[in-house]
Amino acid sequence: MRLNVPTRLLLTCAAIGAAAGLLLIPAFVLSTTVAPAIPLLYAAFAGVWSVPFVVAIALIRQPGVALLTSLIAGLVNAVLTPQGPSAILTCLMIGAMVEIPLAIGLYRSFRPWIFYVGAGVFAFPYALYSMPFLGVDQFPLWAQIAYPTLSVLSNLAGVWLGLLIARRLDRTGVARGLQRPVRRPKATDAALEPTPAA
């Protein structure tokens, strides 16, 4: 029997969220040791958390997709990583970072620059907020500058990778019938925009 769109949407989000949860286990485990010991290294790979949630919403292009997949990923990590329930909050926070810029535009456009701006706007203040907790505010000035810089660059790289994966998955037709139609992109950013399903 053919699944209706809402059921397919939920199952697709569940599959992406579960896969994301499993893939993020090493990141959560490493963060417990790397973040306090080598904060700059932690900042350099912080963007890995955004990749699966960017993939989900850039591929499906429906409201709430990033939040739903991040919730499922967080539940997986709450059980399988040392973070416990705090992993849910972490994943939801990053899912919201991906979702909010698109929600502000009422999900009418999924152009890459919206993802990049959202990642930068989130990553910079969060890096500044986390610096005292990791002792980075006591580091030399170059390290205090490098920490938020690496964090922003890492999140931008995560968005780039997520959009790349979403675009390639889209070409397989895996999300056909689930996607919300989007405006045709301008020539300047057409090369970066995930291609709508035929």
Backbone bond lengths (Angstrom), bond angles and torsions (degrees), N, CA, C in turn:
res aa  C-N    CA-C-N  psi(-1)  N-CA   C-N-CA  omega(-1)  CA-C   N-CA-C  phi
1 M - - - 1.454 - - 1.523 109.69 -
2 R 1.344 115.37 137.31 1.465 119.22 -177.36 1.518 110.90 -75.49
3 L 1.348 116.01 135.12 1.454 120.54 178.78 1.514 110.04 -77.27
4 N 1.335 117.43 143.40 1.455 118.58 174.42 1.521 109.66 -78.09
5 V 1.313 116.23 168.85 1.468 119.77 -172.73 1.526 112.91 -61.88
6 P 1.357 119.28 -46.63 1.468 117.66 179.41 1.526 113.34 -57.44
7 T 1.334 116.97 -40.94 1.458 119.65 179.54 1.519 111.01 -67.15
8 R 1.317 116.99 -43.11 1.465 120.92 176.58 1.522 110.77 -61.17
9 L 1.319 115.67 -40.40 1.461 119.78 -179.92 1.522 110.65 -61.74
10 L 1.331 116.69 -46.06 1.461 120.69 179.57 1.523 111.30 -63.78
11 L 1.325 116.03 -43.04 1.459 119.29 -179.71 1.524 111.70 -66.54
12 T 1.325 116.61 -37.54 1.466 120.25 178.29 1.520 110.68 -66.29
13 C 1.333 116.43 -44.46 1.470 119.97 177.69 1.530 110.76 -63.28
14 A 1.331 115.92 -39.60 1.465 119.41 179.30 1.523 110.60 -63.68
15 A 1.334 116.59 -41.12 1.466 120.00 -179.84 1.525 110.87 -65.70
16 I 1.343 116.46 -45.06 1.470 119.83 179.35 1.527 110.15 -65.54
17 G 1.336 116.32 -42.67 1.462 119.95 -179.33 1.522 112.43 -64.05
18 A 1.339 116.87 -42.11 1.464 120.07 178.91 1.521 110.94 -65.89
19 A 1.341 116.73 -42.79 1.462 119.90 177.92 1.524 110.14 -63.66
20 A 1.333 116.31 -40.91 1.466 120.39 178.32 1.521 110.78 -61.94
21 G 1.339 115.54 -43.36 1.459 118.95 179.40 1.514 112.16 -58.58
22 L 1.326 116.61 -43.23 1.466 120.20 179.39 1.528 111.43 -67.47
23 L 1.327 116.46 -41.28 1.460 120.04 -178.74 1.532 112.29 -69.21
24 L 1.337 116.62 -26.56 1.471 120.07 -178.56 1.528 113.06 -86.24
25 I 1.325 117.87 -7.23 1.466 120.04 -179.52 1.534 111.46 -55.16
26 P 1.351 119.58 -49.73 1.471 118.55 179.00 1.522 112.97 -59.98
27 A 1.333 116.67 -36.22 1.466 119.43 179.91 1.522 110.65 -65.30
28 F 1.319 116.98 -43.24 1.470 120.06 178.78 1.530 111.02 -65.41
29 V 1.324 116.34 -43.06 1.471 119.92 -179.44 1.528 110.19 -64.20
30 L 1.328 116.76 -46.25 1.469 120.33 179.74 1.519 111.77 -63.74
31 S 1.328 117.02 -35.74 1.467 119.51 -176.06 1.519 112.51 -63.29
32 T 1.343 117.22 -27.19 1.466 119.14 -179.92 1.522 112.02 -67.77
33 T 1.332 116.91 -26.23 1.462 119.99 179.62 1.527 112.42 -104.78
34 V 1.334 115.76 -39.21 1.470 119.28 -175.02 1.513 111.67 -71.93
35 A 1.339 117.59 -43.90 1.463 120.52 -174.92 1.526 112.64 -56.78
36 P 1.355 119.18 -50.45 1.466 118.48 -179.88 1.534 113.45 -71.61
37 A 1.332 116.29 -33.27 1.465 119.65 -173.99 1.524 112.72 -85.39
38 I 1.325 116.43 -43.31 1.474 120.66 -177.43 1.531 108.01 -134.31
39 P 1.318 117.42 77.77 1.469 120.20 -175.22 1.528 114.17 -57.68
40 L 1.322 117.72 -34.46 1.463 119.78 -178.68 1.529 111.03 -66.16
41 L 1.326 117.10 -35.80 1.456 120.13 176.83 1.516 110.28 -67.90
42 Y 1.317 115.93 -40.31 1.461 120.42 177.06 1.530 110.63 -59.61
43 A 1.331 116.46 -44.69 1.472 120.44 179.20 1.519 111.14 -61.28
44 A 1.332 116.10 -34.04 1.462 120.82 -176.18 1.524 112.61 -70.79
45 F 1.346 118.49 -23.99 1.458 118.54 179.24 1.531 112.42 -114.67
46 A 1.326 117.59 11.41 1.465 121.15 -178.19 1.523 112.41 -62.07
47 G 1.321 116.95 -28.44 1.460 120.13 -177.69 1.508 115.03 -67.33
48 V 1.324 117.31 -12.59 1.469 120.18 -179.13 1.530 111.28 -61.69
49 W 1.334 117.27 -29.07 1.464 120.31 -178.79 1.530 112.08 -66.02
50 S 1.311 118.25 -29.26 1.464 119.89 -176.20 1.523 113.45 -80.97
51 V 1.327 117.71 -19.42 1.469 121.01 -172.38 1.533 113.11 -55.09
52 P 1.341 120.14 -54.76 1.469 118.60 -174.75 1.518 113.74 -65.69
53 F 1.336 117.14 -30.27 1.463 119.31 -177.92 1.524 110.96 -77.80
54 V 1.332 116.32 -31.61 1.464 120.21 171.99 1.523 109.28 -66.10
55 V 1.332 116.75 -43.42 1.467 120.54 178.16 1.528 110.17 -56.27
56 A 1.319 116.68 -47.51 1.462 121.15 -175.20 1.520 111.91 -60.16
57 I 1.325 117.25 -52.94 1.463 118.43 -173.17 1.524 112.18 -80.08
58 A 1.335 118.01 -28.61 1.460 119.72 176.37 1.523 110.89 -71.66
59 L 1.318 116.79 -28.79 1.461 121.25 179.31 1.526 111.58 -80.32
60 I 1.334 116.75 -48.12 1.465 121.27 -172.86 1.529 112.10 -88.92
61 R 1.334 116.38 -34.02 1.466 122.47 176.55 1.534 112.51 56.97
62 Q 1.324 114.95 48.41 1.463 120.98 176.68 1.527 109.34 -128.61
63 P 1.342 118.13 145.77 1.468 121.02 179.06 1.529 112.23 -58.19
64 G 1.325 115.53 139.19 1.461 121.76 174.56 1.511 115.96 84.45
65 V 1.333 117.25 -5.40 1.466 120.59 -175.32 1.524 111.81 -64.11
66 A 1.335 117.44 -44.12 1.469 119.86 -179.59 1.524 111.04 -64.45
67 L 1.324 116.57 -39.95 1.468 119.71 179.39 1.519 111.64 -67.21
68 L 1.321 116.72 -41.42 1.463 119.56 -179.36 1.520 111.59 -66.00
69 T 1.329 116.53 -45.75 1.465 118.71 179.57 1.525 111.22 -66.20
70 S 1.334 116.89 -35.26 1.471 119.00 179.02 1.521 111.33 -69.38
71 L 1.327 117.18 -34.30 1.470 120.08 176.08 1.525 110.57 -63.35
72 I 1.317 116.74 -45.73 1.468 120.54 -179.79 1.519 110.55 -64.40
73 A 1.336 116.79 -43.60 1.470 120.08 177.52 1.517 110.87 -61.34
74 G 1.334 116.64 -39.78 1.462 120.40 178.69 1.515 112.79 -64.41
75 L 1.326 116.69 -38.96 1.465 120.22 178.19 1.528 111.24 -63.75
76 V 1.340 115.99 -40.18 1.464 119.96 177.17 1.524 110.61 -61.40
77 N 1.331 116.02 -45.45 1.459 119.99 -177.50 1.520 112.87 -74.55
78 A 1.322 117.02 -24.98 1.464 119.62 176.18 1.520 110.94 -63.03
79 V 1.329 115.95 -31.65 1.462 121.16 -178.89 1.529 111.96 -87.93
80 L 1.334 117.22 -34.37 1.466 120.77 -168.24 1.529 115.21 -107.60
81 T 1.331 118.58 1.82 1.468 119.80 179.98 1.528 110.84 -128.65
82 P 1.334 117.03 163.41 1.475 120.36 -179.32 1.532 113.35 -65.24
83 Q 1.339 118.27 -18.48 1.460 120.60 -178.35 1.521 113.16 -67.17
84 G 1.322 116.72 -26.10 1.459 119.54 -178.70 1.523 111.32 62.17
85 P 1.343 117.41 -143.43 1.464 120.90 -176.49 1.534 114.45 -58.47
86 S 1.329 117.81 -24.63 1.470 119.05 179.63 1.525 111.72 -63.93
87 A 1.342 117.26 -20.85 1.460 120.53 176.97 1.523 110.72 -64.26
88 I 1.333 116.77 -31.34 1.467 120.21 178.11 1.517 109.54 -64.29
89 L 1.336 116.10 -46.21 1.468 120.56 -179.94 1.524 111.08 -62.75
90 T 1.340 116.07 -42.22 1.464 120.11 179.52 1.523 110.94 -60.09
91 C 1.323 116.71 -48.84 1.462 120.25 -178.52 1.525 111.28 -65.49
92 L 1.329 117.53 -41.72 1.462 120.34 178.85 1.526 111.39 -63.38
93 M 1.315 116.44 -38.14 1.459 120.49 179.62 1.531 110.07 -62.70
94 I 1.329 116.35 -42.71 1.468 120.01 -179.55 1.526 110.06 -73.01
95 G 1.327 117.14 -37.59 1.458 119.47 174.47 1.516 112.04 -59.91
96 A 1.330 116.23 -40.25 1.471 120.52 176.99 1.521 110.93 -65.16
97 M 1.338 116.86 -38.25 1.467 120.92 177.72 1.523 110.52 -58.66
98 V 1.322 116.37 -38.21 1.465 120.65 179.05 1.527 110.74 -74.97
99 E 1.315 116.41 -38.11 1.471 122.14 -171.84 1.531 113.73 -79.39
100 I 1.328 117.79 -41.57 1.462 121.10 -170.32 1.526 113.80 -58.71
101 P 1.341 120.30 -45.96 1.474 118.37 179.76 1.528 112.80 -59.23
102 L 1.326 117.69 -34.37 1.457 121.13 178.29 1.528 110.52 -73.28
103 A 1.326 116.46 -37.16 1.464 120.57 178.48 1.526 111.15 -65.13
104 I 1.328 116.52 -37.17 1.468 120.28 178.80 1.534 109.99 -58.92
105 G 1.303 116.13 -37.61 1.462 120.82 176.96 1.511 113.48 -87.64
106 L 1.357 117.19 14.43 1.468 123.35 178.98 1.526 112.50 57.04
107 Y 1.330 115.97 29.61 1.468 122.76 176.52 1.537 112.20 56.97
108 R 1.340 115.96 29.75 1.456 119.22 179.16 1.520 112.61 -86.55
109 S 1.331 116.49 -18.41 1.456 120.36 179.79 1.522 109.79 -140.45
110 F 1.323 115.07 140.10 1.462 121.45 178.13 1.522 109.22 -122.78
111 R 1.313 115.90 36.76 1.450 120.61 -179.48 1.521 110.29 -67.76
112 P 1.324 117.33 147.21 1.469 121.24 -175.46 1.524 114.09 -55.90
113 W 1.330 117.91 -37.44 1.463 118.66 -175.59 1.529 111.70 -60.84
114 I 1.345 117.34 -28.93 1.464 120.11 178.94 1.529 110.09 -65.42
115 F 1.322 116.76 -41.09 1.464 121.21 177.73 1.526 110.62 -64.70
116 Y 1.338 116.16 -43.38 1.469 120.24 -177.92 1.529 111.70 -65.89
117 V 1.332 115.82 -43.44 1.466 118.71 178.98 1.520 110.59 -62.84
118 G 1.328 116.30 -43.91 1.465 119.61 178.73 1.512 112.45 -59.73
119 A 1.327 116.27 -42.75 1.468 120.34 179.78 1.517 111.27 -64.08
120 G 1.329 116.87 -43.49 1.462 120.08 -179.64 1.513 112.41 -66.51
121 V 1.337 115.81 -42.41 1.467 120.76 -179.13 1.523 110.81 -64.48
122 F 1.318 116.77 -34.06 1.460 120.52 178.53 1.529 111.70 -77.73
123 A 1.331 115.88 -47.24 1.465 120.52 -169.79 1.526 112.40 -66.22
124 F 1.307 117.90 -39.82 1.466 119.49 -174.78 1.534 112.73 -65.50
125 P 1.337 119.59 -54.57 1.473 117.88 178.55 1.520 113.45 -64.29
126 Y 1.354 116.70 -33.58 1.467 118.37 178.60 1.528 110.66 -65.36
127 A 1.333 116.31 -38.81 1.470 119.81 177.86 1.520 110.49 -63.04
128 L 1.327 116.68 -43.45 1.467 120.11 178.74 1.527 110.83 -63.35
129 Y 1.333 116.07 -39.50 1.457 120.70 179.92 1.530 111.73 -65.27
130 S 1.331 116.60 -38.25 1.470 120.47 -175.17 1.524 113.51 -81.51
131 M 1.319 117.78 -15.95 1.468 120.46 -176.15 1.524 113.89 -55.28
132 P 1.349 120.07 -47.86 1.476 118.79 -179.78 1.519 113.62 -63.38
133 F 1.335 117.26 -33.34 1.462 120.87 -178.34 1.529 111.58 -68.55
134 L 1.332 116.06 -28.70 1.462 120.33 179.80 1.523 112.03 -99.61
135 G 1.314 116.84 2.26 1.459 120.88 179.33 1.515 114.48 76.84
136 V 1.326 117.30 11.49 1.464 119.97 -178.14 1.519 111.16 -67.74
137 D 1.333 116.97 -25.72 1.466 119.72 179.21 1.524 112.19 -67.14
138 Q 1.345 117.23 -12.08 1.458 121.50 176.84 1.531 112.21 -98.31
139 F 1.324 116.64 -2.04 1.454 121.77 -179.39 1.527 110.29 -78.00
140 P 1.339 117.47 166.62 1.472 120.09 172.85 1.524 111.02 -57.47
141 L 1.317 115.52 159.34 1.461 120.64 -175.48 1.528 112.37 -57.04
142 W 1.341 116.58 -39.25 1.471 118.58 -178.22 1.522 111.54 -61.70
143 A 1.348 115.96 -36.33 1.459 119.89 179.86 1.527 110.75 -72.94
144 Q 1.341 117.02 -34.95 1.461 120.45 177.42 1.524 111.13 -66.15
145 I 1.317 116.86 -29.24 1.470 121.04 175.57 1.533 110.19 -80.42
146 A 1.320 115.21 -39.79 1.466 119.72 -176.66 1.528 111.96 -66.11
147 Y 1.322 117.76 -35.34 1.468 120.60 -175.06 1.532 112.14 -60.90
148 P 1.344 119.72 -56.48 1.473 117.62 178.26 1.519 113.21 -66.80
149 T 1.339 116.62 -30.19 1.466 119.27 178.43 1.523 110.62 -64.19
150 L 1.331 116.33 -46.90 1.463 120.63 178.52 1.522 111.08 -63.60
151 S 1.307 116.40 -38.28 1.455 120.38 -179.69 1.528 111.19 -63.01
152 V 1.328 116.40 -45.32 1.464 120.54 178.92 1.521 110.60 -64.68
153 L 1.334 117.03 -47.41 1.459 120.63 -179.17 1.530 111.13 -61.92
154 S 1.321 116.28 -38.88 1.461 120.58 179.42 1.527 110.86 -64.08
155 N 1.327 116.95 -42.44 1.461 120.06 178.98 1.523 111.86 -67.98
156 L 1.321 116.88 -36.81 1.464 119.86 175.95 1.526 110.53 -64.92
157 A 1.328 116.35 -38.96 1.463 120.49 177.00 1.528 110.44 -65.35
158 G 1.336 117.02 -38.04 1.459 120.76 177.13 1.520 111.89 -62.31
159 V 1.333 116.13 -40.73 1.465 120.26 176.71 1.525 110.24 -63.77
160 W 1.321 116.41 -45.31 1.473 119.99 179.84 1.529 110.86 -57.69
161 L 1.335 116.03 -46.59 1.463 119.56 -178.97 1.526 110.98 -66.04
162 G 1.330 116.17 -41.36 1.461 119.75 179.00 1.523 112.47 -61.77
163 L 1.330 116.73 -42.30 1.464 120.72 178.32 1.524 111.04 -66.28
164 L 1.327 116.10 -37.99 1.462 120.40 178.81 1.528 110.77 -62.89
165 I 1.331 116.35 -46.86 1.466 120.73 179.81 1.529 109.94 -64.04
166 A 1.338 117.09 -42.78 1.464 120.69 -179.99 1.526 110.84 -61.42
167 R 1.323 116.38 -41.60 1.460 119.87 -179.26 1.524 110.95 -63.91
168 R 1.322 116.63 -40.65 1.469 119.86 -179.22 1.525 111.59 -71.68
169 L 1.323 117.08 -37.33 1.466 119.76 175.53 1.522 110.74 -65.95
170 D 1.327 116.13 -38.17 1.449 120.69 -179.72 1.521 111.12 -59.93
171 R 1.313 116.45 -36.89 1.470 120.47 -179.23 1.529 112.22 -66.45
172 T 1.322 117.00 -21.53 1.463 119.83 178.09 1.524 111.87 -79.76
173 G 1.333 116.98 -13.85 1.459 120.99 -178.91 1.508 114.07 82.31
174 V 1.339 117.60 12.37 1.462 120.87 -175.31 1.531 112.66 -63.32
175 A 1.331 117.10 -28.04 1.467 119.88 -178.52 1.522 112.82 -104.25
176 R 1.327 117.50 12.77 1.458 120.21 -178.52 1.534 110.35 -60.96
177 G 1.332 115.33 131.93 1.459 120.53 -178.43 1.512 113.47 92.70
178 L 1.334 117.78 -11.79 1.464 121.47 178.56 1.520 112.33 -103.30
179 Q 1.304 116.29 -22.80 1.458 120.61 -168.81 1.522 113.22 -79.60
180 R 1.312 113.88 144.69 1.459 120.82 171.61 1.520 107.86 -83.47
181 P 1.327 118.41 133.67 1.473 119.47 178.05 1.527 110.72 -61.15
182 V 1.317 115.37 144.76 1.460 120.44 179.16 1.515 109.66 -122.26
183 R 1.355 115.02 160.11 1.455 119.95 176.91 1.514 110.09 -64.75
184 R 1.316 115.87 146.39 1.456 120.20 176.98 1.530 108.63 -64.78
185 P 1.354 118.82 128.15 1.460 120.97 -177.76 1.513 112.13 -71.41
186 K 1.324 115.01 156.73 1.451 120.73 174.14 1.524 109.59 -68.41
187 A 1.314 114.98 161.00 1.472 119.46 -178.69 1.516 111.45 -60.72
188 T 1.337 117.32 -30.36 1.471 120.55 -175.64 1.507 112.56 -69.20
189 D 1.353 117.30 -29.17 1.476 117.16 -178.87 1.525 112.40 -120.24
190 A 1.332 116.66 12.33 1.469 119.39 -179.07 1.520 111.49 -62.48
191 A 1.341 116.65 -32.82 1.463 119.80 -177.20 1.517 111.94 -68.53
192 L 1.340 116.67 -22.12 1.463 119.59 -177.17 1.516 112.78 -99.92
193 E 1.333 117.66 -15.78 1.457 121.18 -174.74 1.522 111.27 -75.69
194 P 1.342 119.54 132.13 1.462 119.76 173.32 1.519 109.82 -56.63
195 T 1.318 116.86 130.52 1.455 122.00 -173.89 1.507 110.77 -73.45
196 P 1.356 119.07 126.99 1.479 120.80 177.93 1.528 110.29 -61.34
197 A 1.325 114.90 147.22 1.453 119.39 179.03 1.517 109.69 -66.79
198 A 1.332 116.23 146.73 1.467 119.98 179.77 1.519 110.01 -71.25
